[in-house]
Amino acid sequence: MNEQTRQWQALAQQRSLSLGNYLLEVLHKAPDQLSTIAAPLGLIAITPNHLEGHWRFDVLSLPQSLIHNVLPLEYRGQTCLVLGDPFTLANRQWIQSVVALRQLPLAMSLPDAVKAQLKLAEASQRVMQPFGEDDENARVSQAAQEISLSSIAQDDNPVVRLVNSMLFDALQSRASDIHVETTPQGLVIKYRIDGVLQQMGQASGLDQAEQALSRIKVLSELDIGERRVPQDGRFKMKIQGREVDFRVSIMPSIHGEDAVLRILDKSQRGDSLSLANLGLAADTIARIRVLASEPYGLLLVTGPTGSGKSTTLYAALSETNTGEKKIITIEDPVEYELPGVLQIPVNDKKGLTFARGLRSILRHDPDTILVGEIRDGETAGIAVQAALTGHLVMSSVHANSAFSVLERFTYMNVDPASFVEALNGVVAQRLVRRICPDCGVEATPDPQIVQLAQLPEAQLTHGHYRVGKGCEACRHTGYRGRLALAEVLSMTDSLKEGLLNRSSASSLRELARDAGHVFIRDIALAHAAQGDTTLKEIHRVISLY
């Protein structure tokens, strides 16, 4: 440590600052001290006006440059690395370890100037650059790239090849989500198939993980340099001629960042959906059709995330779409395209929320309204009023059961009397995995689960219980595909009275049973007895107590 550095260290200690923070303050107040500060640190001093335009991202990639706040620059006939934060030891050590073999000199400039140049470089090289920020749909549409086995094989960039292979394989595997996780060992890739996470691959080295996450950010037009806060985005790909949307969530973690990509296959069309194709029981389908054909009122579908609520709503809406009614939907996002239906995507950035969109829809002379999800009291209140004023309103809501929907709306400060008056019925839904048709065999149920479910001896004797042994077709899980289970609670006068009187859950269940209601637990156990799924799978999704 030379004399100048000792003086700075002493001054920093007097102000209880680190040396780096003290020197940043000096640079901020006196930019002309750049050379004085750079020399003792063994760095070349480069003024901001020399940073413009001579970037060398062939030496250090743009994603890596943004991650580590480093600008590769051609300066006076040689390539050097300009450190945006030369005072952080970890950053210096990373740079030195990466470029030691290339013998590149290190430099520094004003931190704000380096950051500005990196942002400029990021903007100029973004995949979606040609479009303005306001035209999000146009950007996403034009950014669609074609992915095929041949294009993956021909790609020279290993990171691009890794990400494209992951997207291609996930769609082939019928995955609903892709999880990209950064661990101390590197990158781990998991798919959610039939509602269950399965590890599909991994890549060693944190470098590989950082570059893969940066590639996903570039596709989603997110800030590559920001690694400390969550980010959300989306992008579009064409895979084997199918248009696929990917909704992206980036989350910081202790080892770097994780990403989750929700797969939305745009090749699926709502007009091809029907309740019969969902695999529901005939009695359940008949009950839902009655509720969906009502001239007014509120039809709610409830269940956890990923339980198929949107698909059921679309199927019910598609069956009633005869062209004789004005049907308007507001969704986040639009998952299926319905011919002859006005579909409005939520746009929070522009202030188009569910509540605001629903208010506007009511002025557009609708007969039937589909609200993608009721999330807050304002949306709930408007939906109830719309149902009371001659509109059929369909929507999904998160609740644990059909009977807990009233509590959910009460929690959102909706008047219980108005809600009960508007409500036609509730569909409570779950998805369970089907036994693989290729490797399913007869089997005796697990005695512990039998005891837990308190199955009667007659049902065990006459049931055809099966399990999947595991094969290539089901990736050795024993399950392939999913089965929808739904109970339909139609509102009778006695049930409405019980709800308004805040009767106990057991009393409400007895009233529903007397009215012919079949509970989802009984439906699930019947499917297990028919060999469609296993008791273990039912217990994973539905409480058997």
VEXDREN-2710 file (C-alpha; in Angstrom, 1 decimal):
% VEXDREN-2710
k/r/px/py/pz
1/MET/0.0/0.0/0.0
2/ASN/1.6/3.3/-1.1
3/GLU/1.5/6.6/0.8
4/GLN/-1.5/8.0/-1.1
5/THR/-3.6/4.9/-0.4
6/ARG/-2.7/5.1/3.3
7/GLN/-3.9/8.7/3.4
8/TRP/-7.2/7.7/1.8
9/GLN/-7.6/4.8/4.2
10/ALA/-7.1/7.1/7.2
11/LEU/-9.6/9.6/5.9
12/ALA/-12.1/6.8/5.2
13/GLN/-11.7/5.5/8.8
14/GLN/-12.3/8.9/10.2
15/ARG/-15.7/9.0/8.5
16/SER/-16.4/5.3/9.3
17/LEU/-16.5/4.5/5.5
18/SER/-14.9/1.7/3.6
19/LEU/-12.0/2.8/1.3
20/GLY/-14.2/2.1/-1.8
21/ASN/-17.1/4.1/-0.6
22/TYR/-14.8/7.0/0.4
23/LEU/-13.2/7.0/-3.1
24/LEU/-16.6/6.9/-4.7
25/GLU/-17.5/10.1/-2.8
26/VAL/-14.3/11.7/-3.9
27/LEU/-15.0/10.9/-7.6
28/HIS/-18.6/12.1/-7.3
29/LYS/-17.5/15.5/-5.9
30/ALA/-14.3/15.8/-7.9
31/PRO/-14.4/13.8/-11.2
32/ASP/-11.0/15.4/-12.2
33/GLN/-9.4/13.2/-9.5
34/LEU/-9.9/10.1/-11.7
35/SER/-6.3/9.8/-12.7
36/THR/-5.1/10.4/-9.1
37/ILE/-7.3/7.6/-7.8
38/ALA/-6.7/5.1/-10.7
39/ALA/-2.9/5.2/-10.6
40/PRO/-2.3/3.8/-7.0
41/LEU/-4.8/1.0/-7.8
42/GLY/-2.8/0.0/-10.9
43/LEU/-5.7/0.9/-13.3
44/ILE/-5.7/3.0/-16.5
45/ALA/-7.8/6.1/-16.1
46/ILE/-10.3/6.6/-19.0
47/THR/-12.4/9.7/-19.2
48/PRO/-16.1/9.3/-20.0
49/ASN/-15.8/10.8/-23.5
50/HIS/-13.4/8.0/-24.5
51/LEU/-16.0/5.2/-23.5
52/GLU/-18.4/5.8/-26.4
53/GLY/-18.7/3.5/-29.3
54/HIS/-15.6/1.3/-29.1
55/TRP/-17.0/-1.6/-27.3
56/ARG/-15.5/-5.1/-27.6
57/PHE/-18.3/-7.6/-26.6
58/ASP/-16.5/-10.2/-28.7
59/VAL/-13.9/-10.3/-25.9
60/LEU/-16.4/-10.3/-23.0
61/SER/-20.1/-11.0/-23.8
62/LEU/-22.7/-8.4/-23.1
63/PRO/-24.5/-10.5/-20.5
64/GLN/-21.3/-11.1/-18.6
65/SER/-20.4/-7.4/-18.9
66/LEU/-23.8/-6.4/-17.5
67/ILE/-23.6/-8.9/-14.6
68/HIS/-20.2/-7.8/-13.4
69/ASN/-20.5/-4.1/-14.4
70/VAL/-17.5/-4.3/-16.8
71/LEU/-17.1/-2.5/-20.1
72/PRO/-14.8/-4.2/-22.7
73/LEU/-13.3/-1.3/-24.6
74/GLU/-10.9/-0.6/-27.5
75/TYR/-8.7/2.2/-26.1
76/ARG/-5.6/3.6/-27.8
77/GLY/-5.0/0.5/-29.9
78/GLN/-5.5/-2.1/-27.2
79/THR/-8.5/-3.8/-25.6
80/CYS/-9.0/-3.2/-21.9
81/LEU/-11.7/-3.9/-19.3
82/VAL/-13.2/-0.8/-17.7
83/LEU/-14.4/-1.6/-14.2
84/GLY/-17.6/0.1/-13.2
85/ASP/-16.9/-0.9/-9.6
86/PRO/-13.2/-1.2/-9.1
87/PHE/-13.4/-1.1/-5.3
88/THR/-15.2/-4.4/-4.7
89/LEU/-12.7/-7.1/-4.0
90/ALA/-14.9/-9.9/-5.2
91/ASN/-15.5/-8.2/-8.5
92/ARG/-11.8/-7.5/-9.0
93/GLN/-11.0/-11.1/-8.3
94/TRP/-13.6/-12.4/-10.7
95/ILE/-12.3/-10.2/-13.5
96/GLN/-8.7/-11.2/-12.9
97/SER/-9.5/-14.9/-12.8
98/VAL/-11.5/-14.7/-16.1
99/VAL/-9.1/-12.6/-18.1
100/ALA/-5.7/-13.7/-16.8
101/LEU/-5.1/-15.9/-19.8
102/ARG/-5.9/-13.1/-22.2
103/GLN/-3.5/-10.6/-20.6
104/LEU/-6.0/-7.7/-20.8
105/PRO/-5.2/-4.5/-18.9
106/LEU/-7.8/-3.2/-16.4
107/ALA/-9.0/0.3/-16.4
108/MET/-11.5/2.5/-14.6
109/SER/-13.7/5.5/-15.4
110/LEU/-16.5/7.4/-13.5
111/PRO/-18.9/4.6/-12.3
112/ASP/-22.0/6.4/-13.7
113/ALA/-20.4/6.8/-17.1
114/VAL/-19.6/3.0/-17.2
115/LYS/-23.2/2.2/-16.2
116/ALA/-24.6/4.6/-18.8
117/GLN/-22.5/2.9/-21.6
118/LEU/-23.6/-0.6/-20.6
119/LYS/-27.2/0.5/-20.6
120/LEU/-26.7/2.0/-24.1
121/ALA/-25.1/-1.2/-25.3
122/GLU/-27.9/-3.3/-23.8
123/ALA/-30.5/-1.2/-25.5
124/SER/-28.8/-1.4/-28.9
125/GLN/-28.5/-5.2/-28.8
126/ARG/-31.8/-6.2/-27.3
127/VAL/-33.7/-8.8/-29.2
128/MET/-36.9/-6.7/-29.2
129/GLN/-35.3/-3.3/-29.8
130/PRO/-37.2/-2.3/-33.0
131/PHE/-40.4/-1.7/-31.0
132/GLY/-41.4/1.0/-28.6
133/GLU/-42.2/0.3/-25.0
134/ASP/-45.9/1.0/-25.5
135/ASP/-46.5/-1.7/-28.1
136/GLU/-45.8/-4.7/-25.9
137/ASN/-48.0/-7.1/-28.0
138/ALA/-46.2/-6.1/-31.2
139/ARG/-42.8/-6.6/-29.6
140/VAL/-43.6/-10.1/-28.3
141/SER/-45.2/-11.1/-31.5
142/GLN/-42.3/-10.0/-33.7
143/ALA/-39.7/-11.5/-31.3
144/ALA/-41.0/-15.0/-32.0
145/GLN/-38.2/-17.3/-33.1
146/GLU/-38.4/-20.7/-34.7
147/ILE/-37.0/-23.6/-32.7
148/SER/-36.5/-27.1/-34.3
149/LEU/-34.2/-30.0/-33.8
150/SER/-32.2/-28.8/-36.8
151/SER/-31.9/-25.2/-35.6
152/ILE/-30.7/-26.4/-32.2
153/ALA/-28.1/-28.6/-33.8
154/GLN/-26.8/-25.8/-36.0
155/ASP/-26.5/-23.2/-33.2
156/ASP/-22.8/-22.5/-32.4
157/ASN/-23.5/-20.6/-29.1
158/PRO/-23.7/-23.2/-26.3
159/VAL/-25.9/-21.0/-24.0
160/VAL/-28.4/-20.4/-26.8
161/ARG/-28.4/-24.1/-27.6
162/LEU/-28.9/-25.0/-23.9
163/VAL/-31.9/-22.6/-23.5
164/ASN/-33.5/-23.6/-26.9
165/SER/-33.1/-27.3/-26.1
166/MET/-34.7/-26.8/-22.8
167/LEU/-37.8/-25.0/-24.3
168/PHE/-38.1/-27.6/-27.1
169/ASP/-37.8/-30.6/-24.7
170/ALA/-40.3/-29.0/-22.2
171/LEU/-43.0/-28.7/-24.8
172/GLN/-42.4/-32.3/-26.0
173/SER/-42.6/-33.5/-22.4
174/ARG/-46.0/-31.8/-21.9
175/ALA/-44.6/-29.6/-19.1
176/SER/-46.6/-26.7/-17.8
177/ASP/-43.7/-24.9/-16.2
178/ILE/-39.9/-24.9/-16.5
179/HIS/-37.8/-24.2/-13.3
180/VAL/-34.3/-23.0/-13.8
181/GLU/-32.4/-23.0/-10.5
182/THR/-29.0/-21.8/-9.6
183/THR/-27.1/-24.0/-7.1
184/PRO/-23.5/-23.9/-5.7
185/GLN/-22.7/-26.6/-8.3
186/GLY/-24.3/-24.8/-11.3
187/LEU/-27.6/-25.0/-13.1
188/VAL/-30.5/-27.4/-12.4
189/ILE/-33.4/-27.7/-14.8
190/LYS/-36.8/-29.1/-13.6
191/TYR/-40.1/-29.5/-15.5
192/ARG/-43.6/-29.5/-13.9
193/ILE/-45.3/-32.4/-15.6
194/ASP/-48.8/-33.4/-14.6
195/GLY/-48.5/-31.1/-11.6
196/VAL/-45.3/-32.6/-10.2
197/LEU/-41.8/-31.3/-10.4
198/GLN/-39.2/-33.6/-12.1
199/GLN/-35.5/-32.9/-12.4
200/MET/-34.6/-33.1/-16.1
201/GLY/-31.0/-32.0/-16.3
202/GLN/-28.1/-29.9/-14.9
203/ALA/-25.1/-28.0/-16.0
204/SER/-22.0/-27.5/-13.9
205/GLY/-20.5/-24.1/-13.1
206/LEU/-22.0/-20.9/-11.9
207/ASP/-20.8/-19.2/-15.1
208/GLN/-23.2/-21.4/-17.1
209/ALA/-26.1/-20.6/-14.8
210/GLU/-25.5/-16.9/-15.1
211/GLN/-25.3/-17.0/-18.8
212/ALA/-28.5/-19.1/-19.1
213/LEU/-30.4/-16.7/-16.9
214/SER/-29.1/-13.8/-18.9
215/ARG/-30.3/-15.4/-22.1
216/ILE/-33.8/-15.9/-20.7
217/LYS/-33.7/-12.2/-19.6
218/VAL/-32.7/-11.1/-23.1
219/LEU/-35.6/-13.0/-24.6
220/SER/-38.0/-11.5/-22.1
221/GLU/-36.5/-8.0/-22.5
222/LEU/-35.7/-7.7/-18.8
223/ASP/-32.8/-5.8/-17.2
224/ILE/-29.8/-8.1/-17.5
225/GLY/-27.7/-6.0/-15.1
226/GLU/-30.3/-6.1/-12.3
227/ARG/-29.9/-9.2/-10.1
228/ARG/-31.2/-8.0/-6.7
229/VAL/-35.0/-7.7/-7.3
230/PRO/-37.6/-9.9/-8.8
231/GLN/-38.5/-9.3/-12.5
232/ASP/-41.4/-10.5/-14.7
233/GLY/-41.6/-10.7/-18.5
234/ARG/-42.7/-12.8/-21.4
235/PHE/-41.6/-13.9/-24.8
236/LYS/-42.9/-16.0/-27.7
237/MET/-41.4/-18.9/-29.7
238/LYS/-42.4/-21.0/-32.6
239/ILE/-41.7/-24.7/-31.8
240/GLN/-42.5/-27.2/-34.6
241/GLY/-44.9/-24.7/-36.1
242/ARG/-46.8/-24.1/-32.9
243/GLU/-46.9/-20.6/-31.4
244/VAL/-46.0/-20.8/-27.7
245/ASP/-46.0/-18.0/-25.1
246/PHE/-43.6/-18.2/-22.1
247/ARG/-44.4/-16.1/-19.0
248/VAL/-41.2/-15.5/-17.1
249/SER/-40.6/-14.9/-13.4
250/ILE/-37.0/-14.1/-12.3
251/MET/-36.2/-14.3/-8.5
252/PRO/-32.9/-13.5/-6.7
253/SER/-31.5/-16.2/-4.6
254/ILE/-28.4/-16.7/-2.3
255/HIS/-26.5/-18.4/-5.2
256/GLY/-27.6/-16.1/-8.0
257/GLU/-31.0/-16.1/-9.6
258/ASP/-33.8/-18.6/-10.3
259/ALA/-36.3/-18.5/-13.2
260/VAL/-39.7/-20.1/-13.7
261/LEU/-41.2/-20.1/-17.2
262/ARG/-44.9/-20.8/-17.5
263/ILE/-45.7/-22.5/-20.9
264/LEU/-48.9/-21.3/-22.7
265/ASP/-49.4/-23.2/-25.9
266/LYS/-51.2/-20.7/-28.2
267/SER/-52.0/-23.5/-30.7
268/GLN/-54.8/-24.6/-28.4
269/ARG/-58.1/-23.0/-29.3
270/GLY/-61.1/-22.5/-27.1
271/ASP/-63.6/-23.5/-29.7
272/SER/-62.2/-27.0/-29.6
273/LEU/-62.8/-27.2/-25.9
274/SER/-65.9/-28.9/-24.4
275/LEU/-66.8/-30.1/-20.9
276/ALA/-67.1/-33.6/-22.3
277/ASN/-63.4/-33.5/-23.4
278/LEU/-62.3/-32.7/-19.8
279/GLY/-63.0/-36.3/-18.6
280/LEU/-65.6/-35.2/-16.0
281/ALA/-68.4/-37.4/-14.8
282/ALA/-71.6/-37.2/-16.8
283/ASP/-73.6/-36.0/-13.8
284/THR/-70.9/-33.3/-13.1
285/ILE/-71.0/-32.1/-16.7
286/ALA/-74.8/-31.8/-16.6
287/ARG/-74.7/-29.7/-13.5
288/ILE/-72.1/-27.3/-14.9
289/ARG/-74.1/-27.0/-18.1
290/VAL/-77.2/-26.0/-16.2
291/LEU/-75.3/-23.3/-14.3
292/ALA/-73.5/-22.0/-17.4
293/SER/-76.9/-21.7/-19.3
294/GLU/-78.5/-19.5/-16.6
295/PRO/-79.5/-16.0/-18.0
296/TYR/-77.9/-14.2/-15.1
297/GLY/-76.1/-14.8/-11.8
298/LEU/-72.6/-15.7/-10.7
299/LEU/-70.8/-19.0/-11.5
300/LEU/-67.5/-19.5/-9.7
301/VAL/-64.8/-22.1/-10.2
302/THR/-62.5/-22.6/-7.3
303/GLY/-59.3/-24.6/-6.6
304/PRO/-55.6/-24.1/-6.1
305/THR/-53.2/-22.8/-8.8
306/GLY/-52.9/-25.3/-11.7
307/SER/-56.1/-27.1/-11.0
308/GLY/-57.6/-26.4/-14.4
309/LYS/-60.0/-23.6/-13.4
310/SER/-59.4/-21.6/-16.6
311/THR/-59.9/-24.6/-18.8
312/THR/-63.2/-25.5/-17.2
313/LEU/-64.4/-21.9/-17.6
314/TYR/-63.4/-21.8/-21.2
315/ALA/-65.1/-25.1/-21.9
316/ALA/-68.3/-23.9/-20.3
317/LEU/-68.2/-20.6/-22.2
318/SER/-67.4/-22.3/-25.5
319/GLU/-70.4/-24.5/-25.2
320/THR/-72.7/-21.5/-24.7
321/ASN/-71.1/-19.5/-27.5
322/THR/-73.8/-19.9/-30.1
323/GLY/-73.5/-16.3/-31.5
324/GLU/-76.8/-15.2/-29.9
325/LYS/-75.2/-13.5/-27.0
326/LYS/-72.6/-10.8/-26.5
327/ILE/-69.7/-12.5/-24.7
328/ILE/-66.8/-10.5/-23.3
329/THR/-63.8/-11.7/-21.3
330/ILE/-61.1/-10.0/-19.3
331/GLU/-58.1/-12.2/-18.6
332/ASP/-54.5/-12.2/-17.5
333/PRO/-53.4/-13.4/-20.0
334/VAL/-55.7/-14.6/-22.7
335/GLU/-54.9/-18.3/-22.8
336/TYR/-57.3/-19.6/-25.5
337/GLU/-58.7/-17.7/-28.5
338/LEU/-62.5/-17.9/-28.8
339/PRO/-64.1/-17.0/-32.1
340/GLY/-66.8/-14.4/-31.9
341/VAL/-65.8/-13.4/-28.3
342/LEU/-64.4/-10.0/-27.3
343/GLN/-61.3/-10.9/-25.3
344/ILE/-59.5/-8.2/-23.3
345/PRO/-56.0/-8.8/-21.8
346/VAL/-55.3/-7.2/-18.5
347/ASN/-52.5/-4.5/-18.7
348/ASP/-51.4/-3.3/-15.3
349/LYS/-48.8/-1.0/-16.7
350/LYS/-51.5/0.9/-18.5
351/GLY/-53.9/0.8/-15.6
352/LEU/-56.2/-1.8/-17.2
353/THR/-56.9/-3.9/-14.1
354/PHE/-59.7/-6.5/-13.7
355/ALA/-61.8/-4.0/-11.8
356/ARG/-61.4/-1.1/-14.3
357/GLY/-61.9/-3.4/-17.3
358/LEU/-65.0/-4.9/-15.7
359/ARG/-66.5/-1.5/-15.2
360/SER/-65.9/-0.7/-18.9
361/ILE/-67.3/-4.1/-20.0
362/LEU/-70.6/-3.3/-18.3
363/ARG/-71.0/-0.3/-20.7
364/HIS/-70.5/-2.5/-23.7
365/ASP/-73.9/-4.3/-23.6
366/PRO/-72.7/-7.8/-22.6
367/ASP/-74.8/-10.9/-21.9
368/THR/-72.1/-13.1/-20.5
369/ILE/-68.9/-11.9/-18.8
370/LEU/-65.8/-14.0/-18.0
371/VAL/-63.5/-12.5/-15.4
372/GLY/-60.2/-14.5/-15.4
373/GLU/-59.8/-14.2/-11.7
374/ILE/-61.4/-12.3/-8.8
375/ARG/-58.4/-11.2/-6.7
376/ASP/-59.6/-8.1/-4.7
377/GLY/-62.7/-6.6/-3.1
378/GLU/-63.3/-4.0/-5.9
379/THR/-63.4/-6.7/-8.6
380/ALA/-65.6/-9.0/-6.4
381/GLY/-68.1/-6.2/-5.7
382/ILE/-68.5/-5.2/-9.4
383/ALA/-68.9/-8.9/-10.4
384/VAL/-71.6/-9.4/-7.8
385/GLN/-73.4/-6.2/-8.9
386/ALA/-73.1/-7.3/-12.6
387/ALA/-74.6/-10.7/-11.7
388/LEU/-77.5/-8.9/-9.9
389/THR/-78.3/-6.7/-12.8
390/GLY/-79.0/-9.2/-15.5
391/HIS/-75.6/-10.5/-16.6
392/LEU/-74.2/-14.0/-16.3
393/VAL/-70.7/-13.7/-14.8
394/MET/-68.2/-16.5/-14.7
395/SER/-65.0/-16.3/-12.8
396/SER/-62.3/-18.2/-10.8
397/VAL/-61.4/-17.6/-7.2
398/HIS/-58.9/-19.1/-4.9
399/ALA/-60.5/-20.9/-2.0
400/ASN/-60.0/-24.3/-0.3
401/SER/-63.4/-25.6/-1.0
402/ALA/-66.8/-24.7/-2.4
403/PHE/-68.1/-23.9/1.1
404/SER/-65.2/-21.5/1.9
405/VAL/-66.0/-19.3/-1.1
406/LEU/-68.4/-17.2/1.0
407/GLU/-65.7/-16.6/3.6
408/ARG/-63.4/-15.5/0.8
409/PHE/-65.8/-12.9/-0.5
410/THR/-66.6/-11.8/3.1
411/TYR/-62.9/-11.3/3.6
412/MET/-62.9/-9.1/0.5
413/ASN/-65.7/-6.9/2.1
414/VAL/-68.5/-8.0/-0.2
415/ASP/-72.0/-7.8/1.3
416/PRO/-72.9/-11.5/2.2
417/ALA/-76.6/-11.0/1.3
418/SER/-75.8/-9.6/-2.2
419/PHE/-73.3/-12.3/-2.8
420/VAL/-75.6/-15.2/-1.8
421/GLU/-78.4/-13.7/-3.9
422/ALA/-76.2/-13.4/-6.9
423/LEU/-74.5/-16.8/-6.6
424/ASN/-75.8/-19.6/-8.9
425/GLY/-73.2/-22.2/-8.0
426/VAL/-69.6/-23.1/-7.3
427/VAL/-67.5/-25.7/-9.0
428/ALA/-64.6/-26.9/-6.8
429/GLN/-61.9/-28.6/-8.9
430/ARG/-58.7/-30.6/-8.6
431/LEU/-56.4/-32.4/-11.0
432/VAL/-54.9/-35.8/-10.2
433/ARG/-52.5/-37.8/-12.3
434/ARG/-53.8/-40.8/-14.3
435/ILE/-52.2/-44.2/-14.1
436/CYS/-50.0/-44.7/-17.2
437/PRO/-52.0/-46.9/-19.7
438/ASP/-48.8/-48.6/-20.8
439/CYS/-47.5/-49.9/-17.5
440/GLY/-50.6/-50.0/-15.2
441/VAL/-51.2/-53.3/-13.4
442/GLU/-53.6/-54.6/-10.8
443/ALA/-52.5/-53.9/-7.2
444/THR/-53.7/-54.0/-3.7
445/PRO/-54.0/-50.5/-2.1
446/ASP/-51.6/-49.3/0.6
447/PRO/-53.2/-50.5/3.9
448/GLN/-52.2/-47.2/5.6
449/ILE/-54.0/-45.1/3.1
450/VAL/-57.0/-47.5/3.2
451/GLN/-57.2/-47.0/6.9
452/LEU/-56.7/-43.2/6.6
453/ALA/-59.6/-43.0/4.0
454/GLN/-61.7/-45.4/6.0
455/LEU/-62.8/-47.3/2.9
456/PRO/-65.6/-49.8/3.4
457/GLU/-64.8/-53.4/2.9
458/ALA/-67.3/-53.7/0.0
459/GLN/-65.5/-51.0/-2.0
460/LEU/-62.2/-52.7/-1.5
461/THR/-63.6/-56.1/-2.5
462/HIS/-65.3/-54.9/-5.7
463/GLY/-62.8/-52.2/-6.7
464/HIS/-60.3/-52.5/-9.5
465/TYR/-57.3/-50.8/-8.0
466/ARG/-54.2/-50.3/-10.1
467/VAL/-50.7/-48.8/-10.0
468/GLY/-48.2/-47.8/-12.7
469/LYS/-44.9/-49.8/-12.6
470/GLY/-43.0/-47.1/-14.5
471/CYS/-41.9/-47.1/-18.2
472/GLU/-40.3/-45.0/-20.8
473/ALA/-43.6/-43.5/-21.9
474/CYS/-44.3/-42.1/-18.4
475/ARG/-40.6/-41.3/-17.6
476/HIS/-40.8/-44.1/-14.9
477/THR/-43.3/-42.2/-12.8
478/GLY/-46.2/-44.6/-13.2
479/TYR/-48.5/-41.7/-14.3
480/ARG/-49.3/-40.1/-17.6
481/GLY/-51.8/-37.4/-18.2
482/ARG/-54.3/-35.9/-15.7
483/LEU/-57.9/-36.4/-14.7
484/ALA/-60.2/-33.6/-13.6
485/LEU/-62.2/-34.1/-10.5
486/ALA/-65.0/-31.5/-9.8
487/GLU/-67.9/-31.2/-7.3
488/VAL/-70.7/-28.8/-8.3
489/LEU/-72.5/-27.0/-5.5
490/SER/-75.8/-25.6/-6.9
491/MET/-77.4/-23.0/-4.6
492/THR/-80.7/-24.1/-3.2
493/ASP/-83.0/-21.9/-1.0
494/SER/-82.0/-24.0/2.1
495/LEU/-78.3/-23.5/1.3
496/LYS/-78.7/-19.8/0.8
497/GLU/-80.5/-19.5/4.1
498/GLY/-77.8/-21.5/5.8
499/LEU/-75.0/-19.4/4.3
500/LEU/-76.8/-16.2/5.4
501/ASN/-77.2/-17.5/8.9
502/ARG/-73.5/-18.4/9.0
503/SER/-74.4/-22.1/9.7
504/SER/-71.5/-24.4/10.6
505/ALA/-69.6/-26.2/7.9
506/SER/-71.0/-29.6/8.9
507/SER/-74.6/-28.2/8.7
508/LEU/-74.0/-26.8/5.3
509/ARG/-72.5/-30.1/4.1
510/GLU/-75.6/-32.0/5.3
511/LEU/-77.9/-29.5/3.6
512/ALA/-75.9/-30.0/0.3
513/ARG/-76.0/-33.8/0.7
514/ASP/-79.7/-33.7/1.2
515/ALA/-80.0/-31.7/-2.1
516/GLY/-78.0/-34.5/-4.0
517/HIS/-74.6/-32.9/-3.8
518/VAL/-71.7/-35.4/-4.4
519/PHE/-68.4/-34.4/-2.7
520/ILE/-65.1/-34.3/-4.5
521/ARG/-63.6/-36.9/-2.0
522/ASP/-66.3/-39.4/-3.0
523/ILE/-65.7/-38.7/-6.7
524/ALA/-62.0/-39.2/-6.3
525/LEU/-62.4/-42.5/-4.4
526/ALA/-64.7/-43.8/-7.1
527/HIS/-62.0/-43.1/-9.7
528/ALA/-59.4/-44.9/-7.7
529/ALA/-61.8/-47.9/-7.4
530/GLN/-62.2/-47.9/-11.2
531/GLY/-58.4/-48.0/-11.7
532/ASP/-58.1/-44.5/-13.2
533/THR/-55.7/-43.2/-10.5
534/THR/-54.2/-44.3/-7.1
535/LEU/-55.2/-43.7/-3.6
536/LYS/-51.7/-42.3/-2.9
537/GLU/-52.2/-39.7/-5.7
538/ILE/-55.6/-38.7/-4.4
539/HIS/-54.1/-38.2/-0.9
540/ARG/-51.5/-35.9/-2.5
541/VAL/-54.2/-33.6/-3.8
542/ILE/-57.2/-34.1/-1.6
543/SER/-57.4/-34.6/2.1
544/LEU/-58.7/-38.2/2.9
545/TYR/-59.4/-37.5/6.6
END
